[in-house]
Amino acid sequence: MNESNVYKFCVEKNFFLIYIFTMSFLNSSLPPLYCKIRKEYLYDLRKHHGESEDCVIFGLTSIQGRGLLFNIMLENGACFWRLPIAAFFSKSMERKDVPDMSNDLLQLWNCFNYHHSVNHFSFLLGQRAKYFGKDKKLYSGEYLFTVDWCHPDPNLLDTDHSEIPQEHKCAHVLELDNGNFAAQPNNRLLWNINSFTTRNEVPDYKVQSNEWNVENKDWMTEDTDKFFYEIIEKKD
């Protein structure tokens, strides 16, 4: 049952709707992130280069095949929608001190789907990481949140790669030491957890390509009403 059908079913049956949808479609709320925006992004990149304004990011938009987009409020009350990660930098820094970095250097992969989740993994909150950029340089920063994607409904044509093991990527969003923000996948990042990550190395792990299905073996349950049923091996 998809989201709209669940809602319809509950309304028709006069049920109180307590179903919680953990996947968002298109837009997600974010905890307010106070920062600055490069002012030229408010003028379609036509003028005000080198200037900035204070803003607060409160939402995220995921469009399949595009970079992450962010929704903001400005101090004059204007609300601006769908701005790229390269538009923003840390509130505590001045524009002249923050290097301009391209979107594709800050975010390696586009969004995989309109359906996405935003998580603040408690184990990673406040922790530091470094990522390997396309320019062969290392960039360090502090973890903010993670965006991940999925295909929501087997009845819909799946045209993305979010559930192909070797193609799937999430996006860990970091506030970088140089003032920019970045969104990077697991295989571009190394984390620094002071009490645990004690090995200083770049591992040579391989991409995960297996689909871990536990029910595709030759076994079945016995055909009874027993609570503690037996597991029977299937015979040809």
VEXFIMAR-106961 format. One record per residue (C-alpha): residue number from 0; x, y, z. Coordinates in Angstrom, 1 decimal, padded with zeros to 4 digits, always signed. Layout:
ATOM   n      u      v      w
ATOM NUM      X      Y      Z
...
//
This chain:
ATOM   n      u      v      w
ATOM   0 +000.0 +000.0 +000.0
ATOM   1 +001.6 +003.3 -001.0
ATOM   2 +001.4 +006.6 +001.0
ATOM   3 -001.7 +008.0 -000.7
ATOM   4 -003.6 +004.7 -000.3
ATOM   5 -002.7 +004.4 +003.4
ATOM   6 -004.0 +007.9 +003.9
ATOM   7 -007.2 +007.2 +002.0
ATOM   8 -007.8 +003.9 +003.8
ATOM   9 -007.5 +005.6 +007.2
ATOM  10 -009.8 +008.5 +006.3
ATOM  11 -012.5 +006.2 +004.8
ATOM  12 -012.4 +004.0 +007.9
ATOM  13 -012.3 +006.9 +010.3
ATOM  14 -009.0 +005.7 +011.7
ATOM  15 -006.7 +008.0 +013.4
ATOM  16 -003.7 +008.3 +011.1
ATOM  17 -000.6 +007.3 +013.1
ATOM  18 +001.4 +005.8 +010.2
ATOM  19 +004.8 +007.5 +010.1
ATOM  20 +006.5 +007.8 +006.6
ATOM  21 +010.2 +007.6 +007.1
ATOM  22 +011.0 +008.4 +003.4
ATOM  23 +010.3 +011.8 +002.0
ATOM  24 +009.2 +012.6 -001.5
ATOM  25 +011.0 +015.6 -003.1
ATOM  26 +011.3 +017.8 +000.0
ATOM  27 +012.6 +017.3 +003.5
ATOM  28 +012.8 +019.4 +006.6
ATOM  29 +016.2 +020.1 +008.1
ATOM  30 +017.1 +021.4 +011.5
ATOM  31 +017.8 +025.1 +010.9
ATOM  32 +021.4 +025.6 +009.6
ATOM  33 +022.4 +029.3 +010.0
ATOM  34 +025.0 +030.2 +007.4
ATOM  35 +025.8 +032.6 +004.6
ATOM  36 +024.9 +032.6 +000.9
ATOM  37 +027.0 +033.8 -002.0
ATOM  38 +024.8 +036.7 -003.1
ATOM  39 +025.2 +036.1 -006.9
ATOM  40 +023.0 +033.0 -006.4
ATOM  41 +020.1 +035.3 -005.5
ATOM  42 +020.6 +037.1 -008.9
ATOM  43 +020.9 +034.0 -011.2
ATOM  44 +024.7 +034.4 -011.1
ATOM  45 +024.4 +037.7 -013.0
ATOM  46 +025.7 +040.2 -010.4
ATOM  47 +026.8 +040.8 -006.8
ATOM  48 +029.8 +038.4 -007.2
ATOM  49 +032.0 +038.5 -004.1
ATOM  50 +029.2 +039.5 -001.8
ATOM  51 +027.2 +037.5 +000.7
ATOM  52 +024.1 +037.6 +002.9
ATOM  53 +023.1 +035.8 +006.1
ATOM  54 +020.5 +033.0 +005.7
ATOM  55 +019.1 +029.9 +007.3
ATOM  56 +018.7 +026.6 +005.5
ATOM  57 +015.6 +024.8 +006.6
ATOM  58 +014.8 +022.3 +003.8
ATOM  59 +016.3 +020.0 +001.2
ATOM  60 +015.0 +019.1 -002.3
ATOM  61 +016.0 +015.8 -004.0
ATOM  62 +015.4 +015.7 -007.7
ATOM  63 +016.6 +012.6 -009.5
ATOM  64 +019.6 +013.4 -011.8
ATOM  65 +020.4 +016.7 -010.1
ATOM  66 +022.6 +017.8 -007.2
ATOM  67 +021.2 +018.3 -003.7
ATOM  68 +019.2 +021.5 -003.5
ATOM  69 +018.5 +023.6 -000.4
ATOM  70 +015.6 +025.9 +000.6
ATOM  71 +016.4 +029.0 +002.7
ATOM  72 +015.0 +032.0 +004.5
ATOM  73 +016.8 +035.4 +004.2
ATOM  74 +016.8 +038.2 +006.8
ATOM  75 +014.5 +040.4 +004.7
ATOM  76 +011.8 +037.6 +004.8
ATOM  77 +012.4 +036.3 +001.3
ATOM  78 +012.2 +032.5 +000.9
ATOM  79 +014.4 +031.1 -001.8
ATOM  80 +014.1 +027.5 -003.1
ATOM  81 +016.4 +024.9 -004.7
ATOM  82 +019.9 +026.4 -004.4
ATOM  83 +023.0 +024.2 -004.8
ATOM  84 +025.5 +023.3 -002.1
ATOM  85 +028.1 +025.6 -003.6
ATOM  86 +025.9 +028.6 -002.8
ATOM  87 +026.6 +028.4 +000.9
ATOM  88 +029.4 +028.8 +003.4
ATOM  89 +029.9 +029.0 +007.2
ATOM  90 +028.3 +031.8 +009.1
ATOM  91 +031.4 +032.5 +011.1
ATOM  92 +033.6 +033.2 +008.0
ATOM  93 +033.9 +036.1 +005.6
ATOM  94 +033.4 +035.7 +001.9
ATOM  95 +036.9 +036.7 +001.0
ATOM  96 +038.3 +034.0 +003.2
ATOM  97 +036.3 +031.1 +001.7
ATOM  98 +037.4 +029.6 -001.6
ATOM  99 +034.8 +029.3 -004.3
ATOM 100 +034.4 +025.6 -005.1
ATOM 101 +032.4 +024.1 -007.9
ATOM 102 +029.3 +022.0 -007.2
ATOM 103 +030.9 +018.9 -008.7
ATOM 104 +033.9 +019.2 -006.4
ATOM 105 +031.7 +019.5 -003.3
ATOM 106 +029.2 +016.8 -004.3
ATOM 107 +030.4 +013.9 -006.4
ATOM 108 +027.0 +012.3 -007.4
ATOM 109 +023.6 +013.5 -008.3
ATOM 110 +020.5 +012.5 -006.4
ATOM 111 +019.4 +009.0 -007.2
ATOM 112 +015.7 +009.4 -006.6
ATOM 113 +012.9 +011.8 -005.6
ATOM 114 +012.4 +009.5 -002.6
ATOM 115 +015.0 +010.0 +000.1
ATOM 116 +015.7 +010.1 +003.8
ATOM 117 +017.6 +012.5 +006.0
ATOM 118 +019.3 +011.1 +009.1
ATOM 119 +021.4 +012.5 +011.8
ATOM 120 +023.4 +009.4 +012.8
ATOM 121 +024.2 +009.9 +016.5
ATOM 122 +027.4 +008.0 +016.3
ATOM 123 +028.7 +010.5 +013.7
ATOM 124 +027.3 +013.8 +015.1
ATOM 125 +030.1 +016.2 +015.9
ATOM 126 +032.7 +013.9 +014.4
ATOM 127 +035.2 +014.9 +011.8
ATOM 128 +036.0 +013.4 +008.4
ATOM 129 +038.1 +014.1 +005.4
ATOM 130 +037.2 +013.4 +001.8
ATOM 131 +039.2 +012.8 -001.4
ATOM 132 +038.2 +015.5 -003.9
ATOM 133 +038.2 +015.1 -007.7
ATOM 134 +041.1 +017.6 -007.7
ATOM 135 +043.2 +015.0 -005.8
ATOM 136 +043.2 +017.1 -002.6
ATOM 137 +042.0 +016.3 +000.9
ATOM 138 +039.2 +018.3 +002.5
ATOM 139 +038.4 +018.0 +006.2
ATOM 140 +035.2 +019.0 +008.0
ATOM 141 +032.5 +018.2 +010.6
ATOM 142 +029.5 +015.9 +010.1
ATOM 143 +026.0 +017.4 +009.8
ATOM 144 +023.6 +014.8 +008.4
ATOM 145 +023.2 +012.1 +005.8
ATOM 146 +020.9 +011.8 +002.8
ATOM 147 +020.1 +008.4 +001.3
ATOM 148 +017.8 +007.2 -001.5
ATOM 149 +015.5 +004.3 -002.4
ATOM 150 +013.0 +003.1 -004.9
ATOM 151 +009.6 +003.4 -003.1
ATOM 152 +007.2 +001.0 -004.9
ATOM 153 +007.7 -002.2 -006.8
ATOM 154 +004.7 -001.2 -009.0
ATOM 155 +006.6 +001.7 -010.3
ATOM 156 +009.2 +001.4 -013.0
ATOM 157 +012.6 +001.6 -011.3
ATOM 158 +014.9 +003.9 -013.5
ATOM 159 +017.5 +004.7 -010.9
ATOM 160 +020.5 +003.0 -009.3
ATOM 161 +019.6 +003.4 -005.6
ATOM 162 +019.1 -000.3 -004.9
ATOM 163 +021.8 -001.8 -007.1
ATOM 164 +024.5 -002.7 -004.5
ATOM 165 +027.5 -001.7 -006.5
ATOM 166 +025.9 +001.6 -007.7
ATOM 167 +024.2 +002.8 -004.5
ATOM 168 +025.7 +005.9 -002.8
ATOM 169 +024.5 +008.0 +000.1
ATOM 170 +025.6 +011.6 +000.8
ATOM 171 +027.2 +012.6 +004.1
ATOM 172 +026.9 +016.4 +004.4
ATOM 173 +029.9 +018.1 +006.1
ATOM 174 +030.8 +021.6 +007.1
ATOM 175 +034.3 +022.0 +005.8
ATOM 176 +037.2 +023.7 +007.6
ATOM 177 +037.6 +026.1 +004.6
ATOM 178 +034.0 +027.3 +005.1
ATOM 179 +032.2 +025.4 +002.3
ATOM 180 +029.7 +022.6 +002.7
ATOM 181 +030.2 +019.2 +000.9
ATOM 182 +028.1 +016.0 +000.3
ATOM 183 +030.2 +012.9 -000.2
ATOM 184 +029.6 +009.2 -000.4
ATOM 185 +031.2 +006.5 +001.9
ATOM 186 +033.9 +005.6 -000.6
ATOM 187 +035.4 +009.1 -000.7
ATOM 188 +035.5 +009.6 +003.1
ATOM 189 +037.7 +008.6 +006.0
ATOM 190 +036.4 +009.4 +009.5
ATOM 191 +038.2 +010.4 +012.7
ATOM 192 +036.6 +008.9 +015.8
ATOM 193 +039.3 +009.6 +018.4
ATOM 194 +038.8 +006.5 +020.5
ATOM 195 +038.4 +004.1 +017.6
ATOM 196 +039.9 +005.0 +014.3
ATOM 197 +043.5 +004.4 +015.3
ATOM 198 +044.8 +003.0 +012.0
ATOM 199 +046.2 +005.6 +009.7
ATOM 200 +045.8 +004.0 +006.3
ATOM 201 +043.7 +004.1 +003.1
ATOM 202 +042.2 +000.6 +002.9
ATOM 203 +042.0 -001.4 -000.4
ATOM 204 +038.4 -002.7 +000.1
ATOM 205 +036.3 -003.7 -002.8
ATOM 206 +032.9 -002.4 -003.9
ATOM 207 +030.0 -004.4 -002.4
ATOM 208 +028.1 -006.1 -005.2
ATOM 209 +026.1 -008.8 -003.4
ATOM 210 +022.4 -008.8 -002.7
ATOM 211 +022.0 -010.4 +000.7
ATOM 212 +018.8 -012.4 +000.4
ATOM 213 +018.2 -014.9 +003.3
ATOM 214 +015.1 -016.6 +001.8
ATOM 215 +016.4 -017.9 -001.5
ATOM 216 +017.8 -021.2 -000.2
ATOM 217 +016.4 -024.7 -000.4
ATOM 218 +014.3 -024.8 +002.8
ATOM 219 +010.8 -024.4 +004.1
ATOM 220 +008.8 -024.4 +007.3
ATOM 221 +006.7 -027.4 +008.2
ATOM 222 +003.0 -027.1 +007.4
ATOM 223 +001.6 -027.0 +010.9
ATOM 224 +000.2 -024.5 +013.4
ATOM 225 +003.0 -025.1 +015.8
ATOM 226 +004.5 -021.9 +017.3
ATOM 227 +008.0 -023.4 +017.3
ATOM 228 +007.8 -024.9 +013.9
ATOM 229 +010.6 -027.0 +012.3
ATOM 230 +012.7 -026.0 +009.4
ATOM 231 +012.8 -028.6 +006.7
ATOM 232 +015.3 -029.0 +003.9
ATOM 233 +013.6 -029.0 +000.4
ATOM 234 +014.4 -032.1 -001.6
ATOM 235 +014.3 -032.4 -005.4
//
